[in-house]
Amino acid sequence: MTPAGENPNYPLLGGCGCGRIRYAIEVEPLTVHCCHCTFCMRETGSSYAVNILKAPAALATATTSETIEPIPMLIPSFSGLGQTIFRCPNCYVAVWSHYAGADSLVSFIRAGTLDRKDVIVPELHIYTSTKQPWVILPDGAQAFEEFYDWRKVWKAESREWFEAVLKSRASEMQMKQ
């Protein structure tokens, strides 16, 4: 993942609607999804959700006297494994999620909560089997009817990072046994 100093758009700043939850994305994302699943439609009240996939350590939350912690809410997801959405307890805006398949290893940050929404462009369109028929994907967009195998799709730097994290997690689990 490219450090912030090498990309003039970083850090990316964002937060909830009332401003009591603020964050900074310090490095480029693992990837950016435009999810067209019916669960994202329901959760956003829109036709899709744009999610920035990040390592939680690359998501720095700001702390002020007005800062409050997001509340986790477990809800169903397309996979059936569920997701935990982190919402502001004051304005209830969904700021990020953790999906059961990736646990807390990857945060799915809602791109709509960025201060500058023009700097993030979806790299992948997922669950296009349920996208609204009037949504036209850009020419050449990587699109998947359901989810995809990240090992085949993510850029090398993102794959290498995630494989190392998975290996570390497996080692930790073995040590606990």
C-alpha positions in Angstrom: 0.0 0.0 0.0 1.5 3.3 -1.1 2.2 5.7 1.8 0.4 9.0 1.9 3.5 11.0 1.0 3.7 9.5 -2.4 0.1 10.4 -3.4 -1.0 14.1 -3.1 -4.6 13.0 -2.4 -3.7 11.4 0.9 -4.6 11.5 3.6 -8.3 11.3 2.7 -10.5 12.8 5.4 -14.0 11.9 6.2 -16.6 11.4 8.9 -20.2 11.1 9.8 -23.0 13.6 9.2 -22.8 15.4 12.5 -18.9 15.5 12.5 -18.5 13.7 15.8 -16.8 10.7 14.1 -13.8 11.7 12.0 -11.2 9.6 10.2 -8.2 9.8 8.0 -7.2 7.2 5.4 -3.4 7.4 5.4 -2.6 5.1 2.5 -4.1 4.0 -0.8 -6.9 1.4 -0.4 -6.6 -2.3 -1.0 -9.4 -1.8 -3.6 -12.6 0.1 -4.1 -15.9 -1.7 -4.7 -19.1 -0.5 -6.1 -21.5 -3.1 -4.6 -24.9 -3.6 -6.3 -26.2 -6.3 -3.9 -29.8 -5.9 -2.5 -28.4 -5.7 1.0 -26.3 -2.6 0.2 -29.4 -1.1 -1.6 -31.4 -1.6 1.6 -28.7 -0.3 3.9 -27.9 2.8 1.9 -31.4 3.6 0.5 -29.7 3.8 -2.9 -28.9 1.6 -5.8 -25.4 0.7 -4.7 -22.7 1.3 -2.1 -19.2 2.4 -2.8 -16.8 0.9 -0.3 -13.1 1.7 0.2 -11.4 -1.5 1.5 -8.7 -0.6 4.0 -6.5 -2.2 6.7 -8.0 -1.0 10.0 -4.5 0.2 11.0 -4.5 2.6 8.0 -7.7 4.2 9.3 -6.8 6.8 11.9 -9.7 8.1 13.9 -9.5 11.7 15.1 -10.1 12.4 18.8 -11.5 15.7 20.1 -13.6 16.7 23.1 -16.7 16.1 20.9 -15.6 12.7 19.5 -17.8 9.7 20.2 -17.2 6.1 19.4 -19.2 4.4 16.6 -21.8 1.8 17.6 -21.5 -1.7 16.0 -24.7 -3.1 14.6 -24.7 -6.7 13.3 -27.0 -7.2 10.3 -27.4 -9.8 7.5 -25.3 -9.7 4.4 -25.5 -11.3 0.9 -23.0 -14.0 2.0 -25.2 -15.1 4.9 -22.3 -14.5 7.3 -23.4 -11.0 8.3 -21.6 -7.7 8.6 -21.0 -5.3 11.5 -21.9 -1.7 10.5 -20.3 1.0 12.6 -22.7 3.9 12.9 -22.5 7.2 14.6 -24.7 7.0 17.7 -25.7 10.7 17.3 -26.6 11.0 13.6 -26.7 7.2 12.7 -24.6 7.6 9.6 -22.9 4.3 8.6 -19.2 5.1 8.5 -17.6 1.7 7.9 -18.3 -2.1 8.1 -16.5 -5.3 8.9 -17.8 -8.3 7.0 -17.7 -11.8 8.6 -15.7 -13.2 5.7 -12.8 -10.8 6.4 -13.6 -10.3 10.1 -11.9 -7.1 11.4 -8.9 -7.6 9.1 -10.4 -5.2 6.5 -12.6 -2.2 7.0 -15.1 -1.3 4.3 -15.3 2.5 4.6 -18.3 4.2 3.0 -16.9 6.4 0.3 -19.9 8.8 0.7 -18.5 9.8 4.1 -15.4 11.3 2.5 -14.9 15.0 2.6 -13.7 14.9 -1.0 -15.8 12.4 -2.9 -14.1 13.1 -6.2 -10.8 11.3 -5.5 -12.1 7.7 -5.1 -13.2 5.8 -8.2 -14.6 2.2 -8.0 -12.1 -0.4 -9.4 -14.6 -3.3 -9.1 -18.4 -3.6 -9.5 -19.7 -6.6 -7.5 -23.1 -8.3 -7.3 -24.0 -7.0 -10.7 -26.5 -9.8 -11.0 -28.8 -7.7 -8.9 -27.9 -4.2 -10.1 -30.6 -1.9 -11.2 -31.1 -2.2 -15.0 -30.8 1.6 -15.5 -27.3 1.6 -13.8 -24.8 1.7 -16.7 -21.3 0.5 -15.9 -18.3 2.4 -17.4 -16.7 0.8 -20.4 -14.0 -1.6 -19.4 -15.1 -1.8 -15.8 -14.2 -5.0 -13.9 -17.6 -6.4 -13.1 -18.6 -9.6 -11.2 -22.1 -11.1 -11.0 -21.4 -12.0 -7.4 -18.2 -11.7 -5.3 -14.8 -12.6 -6.7 -11.6 -14.3 -5.7 -9.4 -11.5 -4.3 -6.3 -13.6 -5.1 -7.0 -13.2 -8.8 -8.3 -9.6 -8.8 -6.5 -7.4 -6.3 -3.3 -5.6 -7.3 -0.1 -7.4 -6.2 0.6 -5.0 -3.3 -2.9 -5.6 -1.8 -2.7 -9.3 -2.3 0.7 -9.5 -0.6 -0.5 -7.5 2.4 -3.6 -9.5 2.9 -1.8 -12.9 2.5 0.7 -11.8 5.2 -2.1 -10.7 7.5 -3.9 -14.1 7.0 -0.7 -16.0 7.7 -0.1 -14.0 10.8 -3.7 -14.6 12.0 -3.3 -18.3 11.4 -0.1 -18.4 13.4 -1.8 -16.5 16.3 -4.6 -19.1 16.2 -2.2 -22.0 16.4 -0.4 -20.5 19.3 -3.7 -20.2 21.2 -4.4 -23.9 20.8 
